[in-house]
Amino acid sequence: RPSWWVLIFGWSLAVCAGIVNAVAFRCFGHFVSHATGATTSIALGLEGVSHGRHGWDEPADALSLIASFLVGAFACGLLIDKVQVHFRGKSLYGAALVGNAALLLGAVSAYDESGDVMRSACLAAAACGLQNAMCTSHLGAVVHTTHVTGTLSDIGSTTGRIAMILLRKGCRRARLNVLEHAEVGVDARKLLVLGHMWISFLVGTFVGAFLQSHAGVYALVLPATLTGSVGLTYMFFRQTLKEHLKQIERRRLREEIGDLNDKLIRTHRLVSDVCRAGSMAAVEHDAMICLGAEIGQMLETIYEVEAELEDLYKCDGDDATGRPDGFEAGDLEASG
């Protein structure tokens, strides 16, 4: 279940990206929040050069946009070492957000309506690359904030999985077993994240188009102000913000550990009963493959949880025993 502050943070970034992309297309003639179109433009430009229809400017411009996007993403990788949004450790979210704002303001100042607009386009693309790398990973869905192709693909596939589960049971939720209920619940929460992400980007493009028609390239000042102000707030009030969010996450984690412990106990009992009864021999081959895949995913998730808990102990160990402040030993031992 994504934290509310993570959702608000991601949706706000998607709105900013929509504004930037709309303004960039109208002012610079290029979409800058993704690299798919620029990649295609390279091939089309090279084909045009080979037939003498135009010079090297078109593929060179497309390559410049891709390089700028990569530089922004690379810079984010240097500042933020994990794909999940967290406020522990040394991740420099404030610096990344302020850098995003600086690049957007640079695009505004470098804009020359009567001359070459590629400098502004490249700065905006670098800002989008920097922002896009600040992605969040929740419920198995990797969420990017500057483009929605993957988001729409995940919405379609996730909706299809829910529909298939319900159709197999005659569209009656009462007929779903425990595993199917869990799958539908997880997929529904994915749709909560992904659907609002797409809507946020759409709202941002509308706002960007409206502002550009009145303020031109200076419409980029709005997303720059938003990301810059959040970044500065984080930089100056990081400790206070971190402690507040840690308290919220600590309460949520304690509840989830208890829930996880109950589910693990029930699953262990069920597996033991099945093994004692020798029922595995009667399981169909396809069902066995699906079960093996589910167990593999569960083990992978457990390994990730283990790594996160180790990081939590290293970063939050405040008392003499090395336990994180506010956690009792039984909270974690019960889930083991």
C-alpha positions as CSV (number, residue, x, y, z in Angstrom):
1,R,0.0,0.0,0.0
2,P,1.7,3.2,-1.1
3,S,2.1,5.9,1.5
4,W,-0.1,8.9,0.9
5,W,2.9,11.3,0.8
6,V,4.5,9.1,-1.9
7,L,1.4,9.3,-4.0
8,I,1.1,13.0,-3.7
9,F,4.8,13.5,-4.5
10,G,4.5,11.3,-7.6
11,W,1.3,12.8,-8.9
12,S,2.7,16.3,-8.4
13,L,5.8,15.5,-10.4
14,A,3.6,14.1,-13.2
15,V,1.6,17.3,-13.3
16,C,4.9,19.3,-13.6
17,A,6.2,16.9,-16.4
18,G,2.9,17.4,-18.3
19,I,3.4,21.2,-18.1
20,V,7.0,21.0,-19.3
21,N,6.2,18.6,-22.2
22,A,3.3,20.8,-23.5
23,V,5.2,24.0,-23.3
24,A,8.3,22.5,-24.9
25,F,6.4,21.2,-27.9
26,R,4.8,24.5,-28.5
27,C,7.9,26.6,-27.9
28,F,10.7,24.3,-29.0
29,G,8.9,22.0,-31.5
30,H,10.0,18.9,-29.6
31,F,8.6,16.6,-26.9
32,V,11.2,16.5,-24.2
33,S,9.7,14.3,-21.4
34,H,10.5,11.0,-23.1
35,A,13.0,9.6,-25.6
36,T,10.8,7.4,-27.8
37,G,10.0,10.1,-30.4
38,A,13.6,11.4,-30.5
39,T,14.9,7.9,-31.0
40,T,12.6,7.4,-34.0
41,S,13.7,10.8,-35.3
42,I,17.3,9.7,-35.4
43,A,16.5,6.9,-37.8
44,L,14.1,9.0,-39.9
45,G,16.8,11.8,-40.0
46,L,19.5,9.4,-41.1
47,E,17.2,8.0,-43.8
48,G,16.5,11.5,-45.0
49,V,20.2,12.3,-45.1
50,S,21.0,9.2,-47.1
51,H,18.5,10.3,-49.8
52,G,19.6,14.0,-49.7
53,R,16.3,15.4,-48.5
54,H,17.9,17.3,-45.7
55,G,21.2,17.8,-43.8
56,W,22.4,16.4,-40.5
57,D,20.6,18.9,-38.4
58,E,17.5,16.7,-37.8
59,P,19.3,13.6,-36.5
60,A,21.8,15.7,-34.6
61,D,18.9,17.5,-32.8
62,A,17.3,14.2,-31.9
63,L,20.5,12.8,-30.6
64,S,21.1,15.9,-28.5
65,L,17.7,15.5,-26.9
66,I,18.5,11.9,-26.0
67,A,21.9,12.7,-24.7
68,S,20.5,15.5,-22.5
69,F,17.8,13.1,-21.2
70,L,20.5,10.6,-20.3
71,V,22.7,13.2,-18.6
72,G,19.8,14.2,-16.4
73,A,19.0,10.6,-15.5
74,F,22.7,10.0,-14.9
75,A,22.9,13.0,-12.5
76,C,19.9,11.6,-10.6
77,G,21.6,8.2,-10.3
78,L,24.6,10.0,-8.6
79,L,22.3,11.8,-6.2
80,I,19.7,9.1,-5.4
81,D,20.9,5.6,-4.9
82,K,17.5,3.8,-4.8
83,V,14.4,3.7,-6.9
84,Q,12.1,3.7,-4.0
85,V,11.3,7.0,-2.4
86,H,12.7,7.1,1.1
87,F,14.2,9.7,3.4
88,R,16.8,7.6,5.1
89,G,20.5,7.5,4.1
90,K,22.3,10.1,2.0
91,S,19.9,10.4,-1.0
92,L,19.9,14.1,-2.1
93,Y,16.3,14.5,-3.1
94,G,16.5,18.2,-2.3
95,A,19.5,18.7,-4.6
96,A,17.8,16.7,-7.4
97,L,14.6,18.8,-7.2
98,V,16.6,22.1,-7.1
99,G,18.6,20.9,-10.0
100,N,15.4,20.2,-11.9
101,A,14.2,23.7,-11.2
102,A,17.5,25.2,-12.3
103,L,17.5,23.3,-15.6
104,L,14.0,24.5,-16.3
105,L,14.9,28.1,-15.5
106,G,17.9,27.7,-17.7
107,A,15.7,26.6,-20.6
108,V,13.7,29.8,-20.1
109,S,16.7,32.1,-20.0
110,A,18.3,30.4,-23.0
111,Y,15.2,30.6,-25.2
112,D,15.6,32.6,-28.4
113,E,12.3,32.6,-30.3
114,S,14.0,33.9,-33.5
115,G,17.1,31.7,-33.2
116,D,18.2,28.2,-32.2
117,V,15.8,26.7,-29.6
118,M,17.7,23.5,-29.2
119,R,19.7,24.8,-26.2
120,S,16.4,25.3,-24.3
121,A,15.0,22.0,-25.5
122,C,18.1,20.1,-24.3
123,L,18.0,21.8,-20.9
124,A,14.3,20.9,-20.6
125,A,15.0,17.3,-21.7
126,A,17.8,17.1,-19.0
127,A,15.3,18.3,-16.4
128,C,12.9,15.6,-17.4
129,G,15.6,12.9,-17.4
130,L,16.5,14.0,-13.9
131,Q,12.9,13.9,-12.7
132,N,12.0,10.7,-14.4
133,A,14.8,8.8,-12.7
134,M,13.2,9.8,-9.4
135,C,10.8,7.0,-9.8
136,T,8.9,5.0,-7.2
137,S,8.5,1.3,-7.1
138,H,5.3,0.1,-5.4
139,L,3.3,-3.1,-5.6
140,G,5.4,-4.4,-8.4
141,A,4.8,-1.4,-10.6
142,V,7.6,0.9,-11.5
143,V,6.2,4.3,-11.9
144,H,7.8,7.0,-14.0
145,T,6.5,10.6,-13.9
146,T,7.5,12.1,-17.2
147,H,5.9,9.7,-19.7
148,V,2.8,7.5,-19.6
149,T,3.3,4.8,-22.3
150,G,4.3,2.2,-19.7
151,T,1.7,3.5,-17.3
152,L,-1.1,2.9,-19.8
153,S,0.3,-0.5,-20.7
154,D,0.3,-1.5,-17.1
155,I,-3.2,-0.1,-16.6
156,G,-4.4,-2.3,-19.5
157,S,-2.6,-5.5,-18.5
158,T,-3.6,-5.1,-14.8
159,T,-7.3,-4.5,-15.7
160,G,-7.1,-7.5,-18.0
161,R,-5.8,-9.7,-15.2
162,I,-8.6,-8.6,-12.8
163,A,-11.2,-9.2,-15.6
164,M,-9.9,-12.7,-16.3
165,I,-10.0,-13.7,-12.6
166,L,-13.6,-12.4,-12.2
167,L,-14.7,-14.0,-15.5
168,R,-13.4,-17.4,-14.4
169,K,-15.6,-17.1,-11.3
170,G,-18.7,-15.8,-13.1
171,C,-18.0,-12.2,-12.1
172,R,-18.9,-13.0,-8.5
173,R,-16.4,-12.0,-5.9
174,A,-17.8,-14.4,-3.4
175,R,-16.5,-17.3,-5.4
176,L,-12.9,-16.0,-5.3
177,N,-10.5,-18.0,-3.1
178,V,-7.9,-16.4,-0.8
179,L,-5.2,-16.1,-3.4
180,E,-7.5,-14.6,-6.0
181,H,-8.8,-12.1,-3.5
182,A,-5.3,-11.1,-2.8
183,E,-4.4,-10.8,-6.5
184,V,-7.4,-8.6,-7.2
185,G,-6.6,-6.5,-4.2
186,V,-3.0,-5.9,-5.2
187,D,-3.9,-5.2,-8.8
188,A,-6.7,-2.7,-7.7
189,R,-4.1,-0.8,-5.6
190,K,-1.8,-0.8,-8.7
191,L,-4.6,0.9,-10.6
192,L,-5.0,3.5,-7.9
193,V,-1.4,4.5,-8.4
194,L,-1.2,4.2,-12.2
195,G,-4.6,5.6,-13.1
196,H,-4.0,8.8,-11.0
197,M,-0.5,9.1,-12.5
198,W,-1.9,9.2,-16.0
199,I,-4.6,11.7,-15.0
200,S,-2.0,13.9,-13.3
201,F,0.1,14.0,-16.5
202,L,-3.0,14.8,-18.6
203,V,-4.0,17.6,-16.2
204,G,-0.4,18.9,-16.5
205,T,-0.5,19.0,-20.3
206,F,-3.7,20.9,-20.2
207,V,-2.4,23.4,-17.7
208,G,0.8,23.7,-19.7
209,A,-1.0,24.4,-23.0
210,F,-3.2,27.0,-21.2
211,L,-0.3,28.8,-19.6
212,Q,1.9,28.7,-22.8
213,S,-0.9,30.4,-24.7
214,H,-0.8,33.3,-22.2
215,A,2.8,33.4,-21.0
216,G,4.8,31.6,-23.7
217,V,8.0,29.9,-22.5
218,Y,7.7,31.6,-19.1
219,A,5.1,28.9,-18.3
220,L,8.0,26.7,-17.4
221,V,8.5,29.0,-14.4
222,L,5.6,27.3,-12.7
223,P,6.9,23.7,-12.6
224,A,10.4,25.1,-11.8
225,T,8.9,27.0,-8.8
226,L,7.1,23.9,-7.6
227,T,10.0,21.5,-7.8
228,G,12.5,24.1,-6.5
229,S,10.3,25.1,-3.5
230,V,9.8,21.4,-2.6
231,G,13.6,20.8,-3.0
232,L,14.6,23.8,-0.8
233,T,12.0,22.8,1.8
234,Y,13.4,19.3,1.9
235,M,17.0,20.6,2.1
236,F,16.3,23.0,5.0
237,F,13.8,20.9,7.0
238,R,15.0,17.4,6.1
239,Q,15.5,16.2,9.6
240,T,12.1,17.4,10.9
241,L,10.4,16.1,7.8
242,K,12.2,12.8,8.1
243,E,11.3,12.3,11.8
244,H,7.6,13.1,11.1
245,L,7.5,10.6,8.2
246,K,9.4,8.0,10.1
247,Q,6.7,8.1,12.8
248,I,4.0,7.5,10.2
249,E,5.9,4.7,8.5
250,R,6.8,3.1,11.8
251,R,3.1,2.8,12.8
252,R,2.2,1.5,9.3
253,L,5.1,-1.0,9.3
254,R,4.1,-2.4,12.7
255,E,0.6,-3.0,11.5
256,E,1.8,-4.6,8.3
257,I,4.3,-6.9,10.1
258,G,1.5,-8.2,12.2
259,D,-0.7,-8.8,9.2
260,L,2.2,-10.5,7.4
261,N,2.9,-12.7,10.4
262,D,-0.8,-13.9,10.4
263,K,-0.7,-14.6,6.6
264,L,2.6,-16.5,6.9
265,I,1.2,-18.7,9.7
266,R,-1.9,-19.5,7.7
267,T,0.2,-20.2,4.5
268,H,2.6,-22.5,6.5
269,R,-0.3,-24.5,7.9
270,L,-1.9,-24.9,4.5
271,V,1.3,-26.0,2.9
272,S,1.9,-28.5,5.7
273,D,-1.6,-29.9,5.3
274,V,-1.2,-30.3,1.6
275,C,2.1,-32.0,1.9
276,R,0.9,-34.4,4.6
277,A,-2.2,-35.3,2.5
278,G,-0.1,-35.9,-0.6
279,S,-2.4,-33.6,-2.6
280,M,0.5,-32.2,-4.7
281,A,0.5,-35.3,-7.0
282,A,-3.1,-34.4,-8.1
283,V,-2.2,-30.8,-9.1
284,E,-2.3,-30.2,-12.8
285,H,0.9,-29.3,-14.6
286,D,-0.1,-25.7,-15.4
287,A,-1.3,-25.1,-11.9
288,M,2.0,-26.4,-10.6
289,I,4.0,-24.0,-12.9
290,C,1.8,-21.0,-11.7
291,L,2.4,-22.0,-8.1
292,G,6.1,-22.3,-8.6
293,A,6.2,-18.8,-10.2
294,E,4.2,-17.3,-7.3
295,I,6.6,-18.9,-4.8
296,G,9.5,-17.5,-6.7
297,Q,8.1,-14.0,-6.7
298,M,7.3,-14.3,-3.0
299,L,10.9,-15.4,-2.2
300,E,12.3,-12.5,-4.3
301,T,10.1,-10.1,-2.3
302,I,11.2,-11.6,1.0
303,Y,14.8,-11.1,0.0
304,E,14.1,-7.4,-0.9
305,V,12.3,-7.0,2.5
306,E,15.3,-8.5,4.2
307,A,17.6,-6.0,2.5
308,E,15.4,-3.1,3.4
309,L,15.3,-4.2,7.1
310,E,19.1,-4.4,7.1
311,D,19.3,-0.9,5.8
312,L,16.7,0.2,8.4
313,Y,18.9,-1.2,11.2
314,K,22.0,0.4,9.8
315,C,20.4,3.9,9.4
316,D,18.0,4.0,12.3
317,G,19.9,2.1,15.0
318,D,19.7,4.5,17.9
319,D,20.0,2.4,21.1
320,A,22.7,0.3,22.5
321,T,21.2,-2.9,21.1
322,G,21.3,-1.6,17.5
323,R,17.5,-1.8,17.1
324,P,15.7,1.0,15.4
325,D,14.2,3.5,17.8
326,G,10.5,2.8,18.3
327,F,10.6,-0.9,17.3
328,E,10.3,-3.8,19.7
329,A,12.2,-7.0,19.1
330,G,8.9,-8.9,18.9
331,D,7.8,-6.8,15.9
332,L,10.3,-8.5,13.7
333,E,10.8,-11.8,15.4
334,A,7.1,-12.6,15.2
335,S,7.2,-12.4,11.4
336,G,10.2,-14.7,11.2
